[in-house]
Amino acid sequence: MRRKDFLIGMGGLAVGVPLGAVGARSALWLEPPPPPTHGHISYAQAGEDMIVNLFFGHLKIKDISYLDIGAYDPILINNTYFFYTQGYRGVLVEPNVAMCEKLRAVRPRDTTLEAGIGIVIAWVGLGWAPAVLSAVGIFTLAAFVMAGLRRRE
């Protein structure tokens, strides 16, 4: 490659990169496309709401209610917002107090509970067993688990 060709190429690069950045930036200023005129918009992370809606339609289930544990945001990446927009109601469980306020403001037809739920291992009189932990207290699965363990002994 000759020196002259190399410098001409570098000049094109020096001019092209800033122009490309300006062009890319102007694309960000465009208005978002209008919503589709057919189909549904998914609000879940990976279309889970559309999959459940497909199952409900196939099974002809019309009376829908939901329990959303760890609802967090009322709209974004939310598995139940699509059903809310269709007029259904449910229970939203969220331990973050600030997000509960937002849930109540945006989705007033739903019941919002400020609670955390998880599985823990707890001492339940007969021994260590899995239990469901909630803000109200520990509701154990111990009776079933310990009965099974006792039968094996």
C-alpha positions as a printed NumPy array, in Angstrom:
array([[  0.   ,   0.   ,   0.   ],
       [  1.304,   3.409,  -0.897],
       [  1.598,   6.155,   1.681],
       [ -0.823,   8.373,  -0.256],
       [ -3.548,   5.646,  -0.283],
       [ -3.091,   5.052,   3.437],
       [ -3.478,   8.767,   4.293],
       [ -6.561,   9.099,   2.065],
       [ -8.091,   6.089,   3.854],
       [ -7.323,   7.586,   7.27 ],
       [ -8.885,  10.88 ,   6.19 ],
       [-12.066,   9.023,   5.245],
       [-12.022,   7.287,   8.616],
       [-11.496,  10.592,  10.454],
       [-14.487,  12.13 ,   8.666],
       [-16.667,   8.993,   8.575],
       [-16.614,   8.173,  12.294],
       [-17.984,  11.559,  13.469],
       [-20.615,  11.574,  10.706],
       [-21.646,   8.05 ,  11.675],
       [-21.982,   9.104,  15.304],
       [-24.163,  12.066,  14.313],
       [-26.319,   9.811,  12.137],
       [-26.719,   7.217,  14.892],
       [-27.591,   9.903,  17.401],
       [-30.234,  11.422,  15.156],
       [-31.847,   7.969,  14.865],
       [-32.348,   8.053,  18.644],
       [-34.444,  11.205,  18.335],
       [-37.051,   9.549,  16.137],
       [-40.483,   8.877,  17.571],
       [-41.109,   5.264,  18.618],
       [-43.12 ,   3.223,  16.146],
       [-46.88 ,   3.108,  16.716],
       [-48.251,   0.069,  18.534],
       [-49.251,  -2.836,  16.309],
       [-52.816,  -2.898,  15.013],
       [-53.079,  -6.66 ,  15.487],
       [-51.88 ,  -9.125,  18.101],
       [-50.996,  -8.318,  21.696],
       [-48.173,  -6.461,  23.419],
       [-46.213,  -8.545,  25.922],
       [-45.158,  -6.848,  29.151],
       [-43.287,  -9.861,  30.541],
       [-39.549, -10.37 ,  30.153],
       [-39.752, -13.222,  27.659],
       [-43.397, -13.299,  26.568],
       [-44.614, -15.475,  29.445],
       [-47.891, -13.526,  29.567],
       [-48.556, -14.366,  25.922],
       [-47.841, -18.059,  26.53 ],
       [-50.249, -18.158,  29.49 ],
       [-52.834, -16.233,  27.445],
       [-52.48 , -18.825,  24.662],
       [-53.047, -21.661,  27.159],
       [-56.075, -19.918,  28.661],
       [-57.521, -19.39 ,  25.182],
       [-56.898, -23.001,  24.183],
       [-58.502, -24.285,  27.401],
       [-61.337, -21.734,  27.052],
       [-60.672, -20.265,  30.504],
       [-62.483, -16.931,  30.712],
       [-62.518, -16.171,  34.461],
       [-58.886, -15.274,  35.19 ],
       [-57.288, -14.114,  38.434],
       [-53.602, -14.086,  39.317],
       [-51.096, -14.12 ,  42.166],
       [-47.904, -12.224,  41.309],
       [-45.19 , -12.9  ,  43.895],
       [-42.405, -10.35 ,  43.558],
       [-44.437,  -8.021,  41.314],
       [-41.952,  -5.087,  41.643],
       [-42.893,  -2.756,  38.756],
       [-46.59 ,  -2.497,  37.825],
       [-45.906,  -2.527,  34.058],
       [-42.293,  -3.178,  33.032],
       [-41.2  ,  -6.82 ,  32.939],
       [-44.434,  -7.781,  34.67 ],
       [-46.076, -11.15 ,  34.03 ],
       [-49.583, -10.035,  35.009],
       [-49.966,  -6.506,  33.57 ],
       [-51.314,  -7.831,  30.262],
       [-54.159,  -9.547,  32.129],
       [-54.778,  -6.353,  34.122],
       [-55.174,  -4.436,  30.835],
       [-57.754,  -7.031,  29.771],
       [-59.877,  -6.204,  32.845],
       [-58.842,  -9.048,  35.176],
       [-57.802,  -8.629,  38.819],
       [-55.416, -10.369,  41.166],
       [-53.074, -10.164,  44.136],
       [-49.626,  -8.573,  43.905],
       [-47.047,  -9.475,  46.573],
       [-44.024,  -7.161,  46.889],
       [-41.694,  -6.549,  49.871],
       [-40.431,  -3.151,  48.607],
       [-42.655,  -0.501,  50.236],
       [-41.916,   2.165,  47.586],
       [-42.822,  -0.229,  44.785],
       [-46.03 ,  -1.191,  46.618],
       [-47.065,   2.462,  46.537],
       [-46.401,   2.54 ,  42.794],
       [-48.312,  -0.73 ,  42.3  ],
       [-51.326,   0.664,  44.163],
       [-51.235,   3.911,  42.17 ],
       [-50.971,   2.291,  38.737],
       [-53.088,  -0.831,  39.381],
       [-55.86 ,   0.153,  41.82 ],
       [-58.11 ,  -2.831,  40.947],
       [-55.46 ,  -5.286,  42.205],
       [-54.871,  -6.129,  45.862],
       [-51.261,  -5.296,  46.799],
       [-49.599,  -6.928,  49.812],
       [-46.373,  -5.592,  51.338],
       [-44.783,  -8.95 ,  52.085],
       [-41.83 , -11.125,  51.22 ],
       [-42.227, -14.832,  50.58 ],
       [-39.537, -17.478,  50.355],
       [-38.586, -21.023,  51.305],
       [-36.443, -21.538,  54.406],
       [-35.323, -24.465,  56.517],
       [-36.842, -24.121,  59.993],
       [-36.914, -26.037,  63.264],
       [-40.489, -27.234,  63.605],
       [-40.6  , -29.282,  66.774],
       [-39.921, -32.648,  65.151],
       [-36.751, -31.504,  63.374],
       [-35.494, -29.333,  60.554],
       [-37.909, -29.056,  57.646],
       [-38.731, -26.779,  54.702],
       [-41.154, -24.003,  55.523],
       [-42.77 , -21.14 ,  53.656],
       [-41.625, -17.831,  55.116],
       [-43.928, -14.846,  54.833],
       [-44.288, -11.458,  56.514],
       [-47.04 , -12.901,  58.718],
       [-44.99 , -15.809,  60.044],
       [-43.734, -19.263,  59.135],
       [-46.315, -21.627,  57.695],
       [-44.624, -24.97 ,  57.71 ],
       [-44.753, -27.874,  55.384],
       [-43.361, -29.869,  58.277],
       [-46.411, -32.036,  58.905],
       [-46.102, -33.539,  55.435],
       [-42.312, -33.632,  55.349],
       [-41.887, -35.05 ,  58.856],
       [-44.632, -37.638,  58.301],
       [-42.719, -38.837,  55.264],
       [-39.431, -38.914,  57.191],
       [-40.983, -40.853,  60.085],
       [-42.336, -43.514,  57.73 ],
       [-38.84 , -44.084,  56.345],
       [-37.275, -44.546,  59.81 ]])
